[in-house]
Amino acid sequence: MADTAQEQRDTQAAAIESNLAAAGQPTTEEVYEDYFGFSDTDRVTLSDGYSYVEFKVMNEGDRRQYLNAQNRKVTIRKGSGDAEMDLTPGDDKYNLLRLTLTNWNLRRNGQPVIFNKRELDQFLNSANPKVIDLIHREVTLKHPWLLDQMTVKDIDTEIENLQKMREVVERNEAGN
């Protein structure tokens, strides 16, 4: 019966296409993608199932802004050839989330918190690190070019760390 219904739809589509062609109307339409208007957002729902944060997927301008914020100061001493680099790995995550988070449904003391840069800064500095890590992980997964900075060895090390964390949580849950 499903084959008959599909055959009927195919017959109708062929008849419509034939009628359009007979009337001098095009039977296909060129569809161009708008490469200038890239905009995509996503949402991370938090553990209570009600609270969430929304983030934008960065376009090229956002990516440039993020990468420029990650620029490191490098000092090279002429005499010794020693190099010194300022590293601030905590700022990487902060800058990424500050740039990409766009809205939320969060509450403080039972009251809704309006999304703005001041509240965002407060959230990023005072929230449970587990929550920030969850949001960071989801944002990173939507930006594959961020993972280009990781090697397979880095990913394997992260897997080992997660396995160790799992063992600790399992022992805690078991009461040991």
Buried (B, 14 or more C-beta within 10 A) or exposed (E): EEEEEEEEEEEEEEEEEEEEEEEEEEEEEEEEEEEEEBEEEBEBEBEEEEBBBBBBBBBEEBBEEBEEBEEEEEEEEEEEEEEEEEEEEEEBBBBBBBBBBEBBBBEEEEEEBEBEEEBBEEBBEEBEEEBBEBBBEBBBEBBEEBEEEEEEEEEEEEEEEEEEEEEEEEEEEEEE
